[in-house]
Amino acid sequence: MILTNVSGTLGDIRLSINMSNYDVKIRNHWINRDNCKDLIATLERGGSHVADLDIDNLSSRDQMHAGLLNATKTFVEWIDLKPGSSVLDLGSGLGGSARYLASACSAAVTAVELCPELNEAANSLTRHLGLEDSIDHLCMDITAPGGLKIGKFDLVWIQHVDMQVAKKSELYTCAAEHLAKGGRIVWHDWLAGPGGPVIWPLFWSADGEISFLADREEFTNLLKTAGLEISRLEPIPDLTTSWFEKSRLGLSRVISKMKSSGSKSSKLDAFESLATEVDNALINIREKRLIPFFGEAVSR
Ligand SMILES: C[S@@+](CC[C@H](N)C(=O)[O-])C[C@H]1O[C@@H](n2cnc3c(N)ncnc32)[C@H](O)[C@@H]1O
């Protein structure tokens, strides 16, 4: 495997990590997203820029999935998570859901993220919100050979990550290995649907290159091989459509306001790209090219 040394800085922290070309593509994709760039820059500016951040006003930036904080709250209800549970958040991004789980459900969370910049930003935000005793942020590849070996958990949480993971067997083996007795793995994620090829761009991939969607049958079979079985799987097209329609309305308002004020900024470009991704997501759902779902699996 070809490894690239990725280095950079975030505040005072020097980053240096060996990544495969595939991982570098994933990293470049996420650190260049407007929400991630914006949050990383806010943290670098520090001081009053950071002082007012809280779980609610961060949510349009640190909840990196369809439906943002509303989706996380609905997912937590669907799971019926017991207060004080231990949670392993695989592919935790900027840590928005980890912080919600820690603050609203008193969960003890271990959050694992591939991109050093996102992981550092997540860690800073967690400290800023005073949640560092409840959340450990680790920068690791959740499909690493030999697994993560970081203990056992009541819940393994996978939210909008599965669709981007090429090595699904490694991911499910890793998730299974970290389950405590009676534990569960839960997904808020995407499956390939029967409606035909996916229309790009979407928010996790511009052209499908860093997207690895399984269909329901492949998903079930891969879980079986990892010693897991699905206990619940609920497609959520209507719910996801309503979340996206709401965001689209908000985006349209912002875009027309910016245009009527003559703005030609990179922010306007970012909002217009986001609007295209939301439109495509809505078409993909309507035409059953993509199936958003909540799912749960247990050891067999
Ligand atoms: C769409 S974001 C979701 C982040 C978070 N779960 C959320 O919902 O806010 C997908 C995240 O998965 C991470 N990721 C993708 N492949 C990974 C891997 N092999 N190991 C760890 N993280 C990974 C990406 O870097 C990205 O931060």
The ligand as a Tripos MOL2 file, in Angstrom:
@<TRIPOS>MOLECULE
LIG
   27    29     1     0     0
SMALL
NO_CHARGES

@<TRIPOS>ATOM
      1 C1        -20.2090   12.1960    7.0280 C.3       1 LIG1
      2 S1        -18.9520   12.2840    8.2210 S.3       1 LIG1
      3 C2        -19.9090   11.8200    9.6640 C.3       1 LIG1
      4 C3        -19.2610   12.2620   10.9450 C.3       1 LIG1
      5 C4        -20.1030   11.9820   12.1900 C.3       1 LIG1
      6 N1        -20.3910   10.5800   12.3290 N.3       1 LIG1
      7 C5        -21.3860   12.7700   12.1440 C.2       1 LIG1
      8 O1        -22.4280   12.1770   11.8030 O.co2     1 LIG1
      9 O2        -21.3650   13.9770   12.4680 O.co2     1 LIG1
     10 C6        -17.9950   10.7940    7.9350 C.3       1 LIG1
     11 C7        -16.7530   10.7370    8.8130 C.3       1 LIG1
     12 O3        -16.2040    9.4090    8.7760 O.3       1 LIG1
     13 C8        -14.7970    9.5310    8.8010 C.3       1 LIG1
     14 N2        -14.1980    8.2930    8.2740 N.ar      1 LIG1
     15 C9        -14.3050    7.7900    7.0100 C.ar      1 LIG1
     16 N3        -13.5800    6.6650    6.9100 N.ar      1 LIG1
     17 C10       -12.9990    6.4400    8.1250 C.ar      1 LIG1
     18 C11       -12.1230    5.4500    8.6540 C.ar      1 LIG1
     19 N4        -11.6910    4.4440    7.8840 N.pl3     1 LIG1
     20 N5        -11.7290    5.5370    9.9540 N.ar      1 LIG1
     21 C12       -12.1770    6.5670   10.7440 C.ar      1 LIG1
     22 N6        -13.0030    7.5350   10.2970 N.ar      1 LIG1
     23 C13       -13.4090    7.4840    9.0130 C.ar      1 LIG1
     24 C14       -14.5460   10.7260    7.9020 C.3       1 LIG1
     25 O4        -13.2530   11.2580    8.0670 O.3       1 LIG1
     26 C15       -15.6590   11.6780    8.3350 C.3       1 LIG1
     27 O5        -15.2670   12.4990    9.3990 O.3       1 LIG1
@<TRIPOS>BOND
     1     1     2 1
     2     2     3 1
     3     2    10 1
     4     3     4 1
     5     4     5 1
     6     5     6 1
     7     5     7 1
     8     7     8 2
     9     7     9 1
    10    10    11 1
    11    11    12 1
    12    11    26 1
    13    12    13 1
    14    13    14 1
    15    13    24 1
    16    14    15 ar
    17    14    23 ar
    18    15    16 ar
    19    16    17 ar
    20    17    18 ar
    21    17    23 ar
    22    18    19 1
    23    18    20 ar
    24    20    21 ar
    25    21    22 ar
    26    22    23 ar
    27    24    25 1
    28    24    26 1
    29    26    27 1
@<TRIPOS>SUBSTRUCTURE
     1 LIG1         1 GROUP 0 **** ****
